[in-house]
Amino acid sequence: MNVDWTIADEALRSIIVTGSERNEPVIVSGFAEGLRCIGIGTDAAVFTYDRTPGYAFKIYSDLALALGKKDMEKQVYERLEGIPYFPVYYGCGERYLVMSHESGVTLLDCLLQGIPVPERVILDVEEARALVSGRGLNPRDIHLKNVILQSGRGKVLDVSEYALEGDDNRWEHLVWAYRFVYPGIEGIKIPAWVLDAIKNGYARLDQANLSLDDFAQRVSQLFSKFLK
């Protein structure tokens, strides 16, 4: 890119990102002309800046910085260099990482807006996961909010947990749902309350002592009531 991303540094210093020890979304305060918040997570918030088109800036909370999460994610991006399924990493500031700004709608937005999700997106994420594993990292925490549909292809936005151990099975369960549930709702706008109900039920899956098949049956019943 021709624009020097460092000219955004002064504007970024105007933003305060406050984290929570309860793993809740961060709170953003402060203002700078031309700076726009495009995403909020539990460790950081993501911004674009009008004077630096094409870049995205991920600003971490003090809590996340103290836990080394910025440095950890920086190292992950450096190891993923050249893999086309992720944003390009450009550098970092004291509290933020700089990446390419990737346009597109998330898979969650696709469900809310009734936008069909082509199988190519699923295959792209599967290939991305294989490439990540090939570089000694752990492709976990891949869910509806951090996969985007971009010109008919899939791209993954968040790599913050790839240095952690363990498989959360989130992507595997999404693929299962895509194969066995999604064909019945493709192209239909799903209300947010339905998706929230599924999300909350999924979060309690272990505590409820339900198998994935039993949970899927309940989800199918929920969709069947909605589609009537």
C-alpha positions in Angstrom: 0.0 0.0 0.0 1.2 3.5 -0.8 -0.1 5.2 2.5 2.1 5.2 5.6 0.0 3.6 8.3 2.0 5.3 11.0 0.1 8.6 10.4 -2.8 6.9 12.3 -0.8 6.6 15.5 -1.8 10.0 16.9 -5.5 9.3 16.3 -5.2 5.9 17.9 -3.7 7.3 21.0 -7.1 9.1 21.6 -8.8 5.8 22.1 -9.1 3.9 25.4 -10.1 0.2 25.3 -11.2 -1.2 28.7 -11.3 -4.9 29.3 -13.2 -7.1 31.7 -12.0 -10.0 33.8 -15.3 -11.7 33.1 -14.5 -12.2 29.5 -17.1 -9.6 28.4 -16.7 -7.3 25.3 -14.3 -4.4 25.8 -15.6 -0.9 26.3 -14.3 1.8 23.9 -14.0 5.5 24.9 -12.4 8.5 23.3 -12.7 10.1 19.9 -10.6 11.1 16.9 -11.8 12.5 13.6 -11.8 9.9 10.9 -11.4 6.9 13.2 -14.2 4.3 13.0 -14.7 1.2 15.2 -15.6 -1.8 13.1 -15.4 -4.6 15.6 -15.3 -5.3 19.3 -14.1 -8.4 21.1 -13.2 -9.5 24.6 -9.6 -8.4 24.3 -9.5 -5.6 21.8 -11.4 -3.4 19.4 -10.7 -2.9 15.7 -10.6 0.4 13.9 -10.2 1.9 10.5 -8.9 5.4 9.8 -10.0 7.6 6.9 -6.4 8.8 6.1 -5.1 5.3 5.9 -7.5 3.3 3.7 -6.9 -0.4 3.4 -5.5 -0.8 7.0 -7.2 -2.0 10.2 -5.9 -1.3 13.7 -6.5 -3.7 16.5 -6.2 -1.9 19.8 -5.9 -4.0 23.0 -7.1 -3.3 26.4 -4.6 -2.8 29.2 -5.7 -6.1 30.7 -5.0 -8.0 27.4 -1.7 -6.2 27.1 -0.7 -7.2 30.6 -1.4 -10.9 29.7 0.8 -10.6 26.6 -2.0 -11.1 24.1 -0.9 -8.5 21.6 2.6 -10.0 21.4 1.2 -13.5 21.1 -1.0 -12.5 18.2 1.8 -10.6 16.6 3.9 -13.8 16.6 1.1 -15.8 15.2 0.6 -13.4 12.3 4.3 -13.5 11.5 4.2 -17.3 11.3 1.1 -17.1 9.0 2.9 -14.8 6.5 2.0 -15.7 2.9 -1.2 -17.7 3.7 -4.0 -15.9 1.7 -6.9 -16.8 3.9 -5.9 -14.3 6.6 -5.4 -10.5 6.8 -1.9 -9.3 6.0 0.1 -8.2 9.0 2.0 -4.9 8.5 3.4 -3.9 11.9 2.5 -2.8 15.4 2.3 0.2 17.8 2.6 0.2 21.5 -1.0 -0.9 22.0 -2.1 -2.2 18.6 -1.5 -4.4 15.6 -1.8 -3.2 12.0 -3.4 -5.5 9.4 -5.1 -5.3 6.0 -8.7 -4.2 6.2 -10.7 -7.1 4.8 -14.2 -6.2 3.4 -17.1 -8.6 3.4 -19.9 -9.9 5.5 -19.5 -12.4 8.3 -21.2 -15.8 8.3 -23.3 -14.5 11.1 -24.4 -11.6 8.9 -25.2 -14.0 6.1 -27.6 -15.9 8.4 -29.2 -12.6 9.5 -29.6 -11.2 6.0 -30.4 -14.5 4.2 -27.2 -14.4 2.1 -26.4 -17.9 0.8 -23.0 -19.2 1.9 -21.3 -21.2 -0.9 -19.5 -24.4 0.0 -16.3 -22.8 -1.3 -16.2 -20.7 1.9 -16.2 -23.9 4.0 -13.5 -25.5 1.9 -11.4 -22.3 2.1 -11.5 -22.4 5.9 -10.7 -26.1 5.9 -7.6 -25.4 3.8 -6.7 -22.5 5.9 -6.8 -24.7 9.0 -4.6 -27.3 7.4 -2.0 -24.7 6.4 -2.1 -23.2 10.0 -1.5 -26.7 11.4 1.3 -27.2 9.0 3.1 -24.2 10.6 2.9 -25.7 14.1 -0.1 -23.6 15.2 -3.5 -24.5 16.5 -6.5 -23.2 14.4 -9.1 -22.8 17.1 -11.9 -20.4 18.0 -13.2 -20.2 14.4 -16.9 -19.2 14.5 -19.6 -17.3 12.6 -18.3 -13.8 13.6 -14.7 -14.2 12.4 -15.2 -15.8 9.0 -16.2 -13.5 6.2 -17.6 -14.0 2.7 -15.4 -12.1 0.3 -16.1 -12.3 -3.4 -17.5 -15.9 -3.0 -14.5 -17.0 -1.0 -13.8 -17.5 2.7 -11.4 -15.5 4.9 -10.6 -15.8 8.6 -10.2 -12.6 10.6 -9.1 -13.6 14.2 -6.0 -15.6 15.0 -5.7 -14.7 18.6 -6.0 -18.2 20.0 -3.8 -20.1 17.5 -0.9 -20.3 20.0 -3.1 -22.0 22.6 -3.6 -25.7 23.1 -6.8 -27.8 22.9 -9.5 -28.1 20.3 -12.7 -26.2 21.1 -14.5 -28.1 18.2 -16.3 -24.9 17.2 -15.4 -25.1 13.5 -16.1 -28.9 13.4 -19.6 -28.3 14.8 -20.2 -25.4 12.3 -19.3 -27.7 9.4 -21.6 -30.3 10.7 -24.4 -27.7 11.0 -23.6 -26.5 7.4 -24.0 -30.1 6.1 -27.1 -31.2 8.0 -29.0 -28.0 9.1 -28.1 -25.2 6.8 -29.6 -26.7 3.6 -33.1 -26.3 5.1 -32.6 -22.6 5.9 -30.3 -21.4 3.1 -31.4 -18.0 1.8 -33.8 -17.4 4.7 -33.3 -14.4 7.0 -32.9 -15.9 10.5 -34.0 -13.5 13.4 -31.3 -12.6 15.9 -33.3 -14.1 18.7 -33.2 -17.5 17.1 -29.5 -17.4 16.7 -29.0 -16.1 20.2 -31.1 -19.0 21.5 -28.9 -21.4 19.6 -25.7 -19.7 20.8 -26.8 -19.8 24.4 -27.8 -23.4 24.1 -24.5 -24.3 22.6 -22.6 -22.6 25.4 -24.5 -24.8 27.9 -24.1 -28.0 25.9 -21.7 -29.6 28.3 -23.5 -28.6 31.4 -26.8 -29.9 30.0 -25.2 -33.3 29.5 -26.6 -33.4 25.9 -24.9 -35.0 22.9 -24.3 -32.9 19.8 -27.0 -35.0 18.0 -29.5 -34.3 20.8 -28.7 -30.6 20.6 -29.0 -30.6 16.8 -32.5 -32.1 17.2 -33.5 -29.3 19.5 -32.1 -26.8 17.0 -34.0 -28.4 14.2 -37.2 -28.2 16.2 -36.6 -24.5 16.8 -36.1 -23.8 13.1 -39.2 -25.8 12.2 -41.3 -23.7 14.6 -39.8 -20.5 13.1 -40.3 -21.6 9.5 -44.0 -22.5 10.0 
